[in-house]
Amino acid sequence: MTAALVSLSTSDSHEPGYLLFPPAGGTSRAFDALAGAVDADIRAYEYPGHGERLAESPASSLEELATHLAAATPKSWFSRSVTIGFGMGAFVALETAQRLGVAPGALVVVDACAPQRRSPDKNAKAGASAMGRVFGRTGLTPVAGYRDSPESWEYALDLLLGDLQLLNAYRGPTKTRLPCPIAAIRGADDPASASGDDATGGWRVWTSGAFVGRVVPGGYLGVLEPGREAGFWARIRRLEAAFVAAEPEVA
């Protein structure tokens, strides 16, 4: 059985690291390029039924997934890490923190509507064809090499559809605020966040600490596009500096 928590870097840095939660349909390999672009301790989750854990049964609910991940996570390391959730991974990160009973050093959510503003049944009736069109958008890179062959495409699409079922059934976390800072990032061209506030200001209520919202160029998960790795980490460093400086809330 492959471990749930995967190390993606060879750095021996003793600084607090980064913990990455894949988006719907994603595997830990989606973050290979990101991990290779920074000298830091980078770890990511491999969800059961995904990637190197394909032979395992997938979680039957998002809550079950978070419980599974929490059991595999060292509390002391988690409490010092900057946790970054992409898409669905943002909700899994929040649920995991609640189950661990400790907050991360900071939580960054990328292209995820705030829990209280979700439409759980939004994709419930979407078929494989419709999801395939969404899946093909530039910037959505949940599985490394998924465009290389029809078999890889089918595998990746199956993962996406399975995770979307978890999202459609998910009704949101308990009303527990995290004491850590939260930063919410969304792509300017993400059609799901066209209102401008769903993925940014809406997350403000989930922290009793500092909050920062940012709109960045690109579409849904555009921050994962090849060639944008250095810019992504520069943005994360600026967010960390803002938290340390205890800047006032920024919408």
HELIX and SHEET records of a PDB file:
HELIX    1   1 SER A   28  PHE A   31  5                                   4    
HELIX    2   2 ASP A   32  ALA A   35  1                                   4    
HELIX    3   3 GLY A   51  ARG A   53  5                                   3    
HELIX    4   4 LEU A   62  ALA A   71  1                                  10    
HELIX    5   5 LYS A   75  PHE A   78  1                                   4    
HELIX    6   6 MET A   88  LEU A  100  1                                  13    
HELIX    7   7 PRO A  115  ARG A  117  5                                   3    
HELIX    8   8 ALA A  128  PHE A  135  1                                   8    
HELIX    9   9 PRO A  150  ALA A  169  1                                  20    
HELIX   10  10 PRO A  191  SER A  193  5                                   3    
HELIX   11  11 GLY A  201  TRP A  206  5                                   6    
HELIX   12  12 GLY A  222  LEU A  224  5                                   3    
HELIX   13  13 GLU A  229  VAL A  244  1                                  16    
SHEET    1   A 7 LEU A   5  SER A   7  0                                        
SHEET    2   A 7 ILE A  42  TYR A  45 -1                                        
SHEET    3   A 7 TYR A  18  PHE A  21  1                                        
SHEET    4   A 7 VAL A  82  PHE A  86  1                                        
SHEET    5   A 7 ALA A 106  VAL A 110  1                                        
SHEET    6   A 7 ILE A 182  GLY A 187  1                                        
SHEET    7   A 7 PHE A 211  VAL A 216  1                                        
END                                                                             
